[in-house]
Amino acid sequence: MYDESTIAAYKQNGFAVIPGMFSAEELAEIARQLEAHLRLDVASAPKGDVVFETDAERSLRCLFRIHERSAYFDQLMRDTRLMQLVQQLFDGADVIADGTMLIDKAPLTTYEFPWHQDNAYQFWNPPDAVAVTLALDDSTAESGAIVCLSGSHRGSILPHQPSGVFGASRCLVTPPNADEFRSVTLSLKGQLSVIGGQ
Ligand SMILES: O=C(O)CCC(=O)C(=O)O
C-alpha cells in the first residue's frame, strides 16, 4: 500500500511525484535495456511509431508502443508496483496497462509540448486513466520538465485541435487561464510521476 498522503495529493492536484519506487540499480538497468532496445527497434519500428528531431543533438523525439516490440518493456509496463499504485489511486478498480512511450527531450530541442489533456490522445470513455512517467534523466525546468495545472483534472473534457507539433499533435483549442490553476513544474530525478484525471 502506498502512503495515504501521496494518494490524497494525487486526488487533490491531479498528479503526484513518487520518489524511490525503482532503485538506482533498477533505473540503471532500465536505461541499459532502453539503449539496447533503441539500437534494434528504431530502424524497424512502424513509421507512425517513431518521431525524429531535425535540429537537436540527439535525433529521437518520441517512440510509441515500445511494449509491442519488447518483452522487457511489456513486463515493466505491468510491474506489480505500478499496477498496485494505479489500483490504489482508483480506489481498488481493475487496472489495464495500455501503452508505453519514450519522450526524449534532447539538448537544443526547440519544440514545446502544447497544453493538452491526455485523453485527447487516448479517448478513454469514461476518461479514468493516468500516465505514469519514469524519469531516466534529470528532468528540470531548464531541461523541459512536464508542467501540470493543479486541480485542472476536476474540469470537463475540453475541445482539442491539431497542434502542428510532431509527437505532441493535439492541443487545447483555448489555452488554460493562467489565473485559474497553479502551474507546477515537476522536476524529476529517477522518480515516478503519475498524472491523471483527463
Ligand atoms: O513531456 C511533456 O511535456 C508532456 C508529456 C505528456 O503529456 C505525457 O507524457 O502524457
The ligand as a Gaussian input file, in Angstrom:
#p B3LYP/6-31G(d) Opt

LIG

0 1
 O        6.601000      15.940000     -21.519000
 C        5.660000      16.726000     -21.576000
 O        5.854000      17.944000     -21.523000
 C        4.260000      16.228000     -21.710000
 C        4.188000      14.756000     -21.708000
 C        2.810000      14.236000     -21.667000
 O        1.847000      14.902000     -21.879000
 C        2.588000      12.826000     -21.371000
 O        3.544000      12.107000     -21.067000
 O        1.427000      12.405000     -21.387000

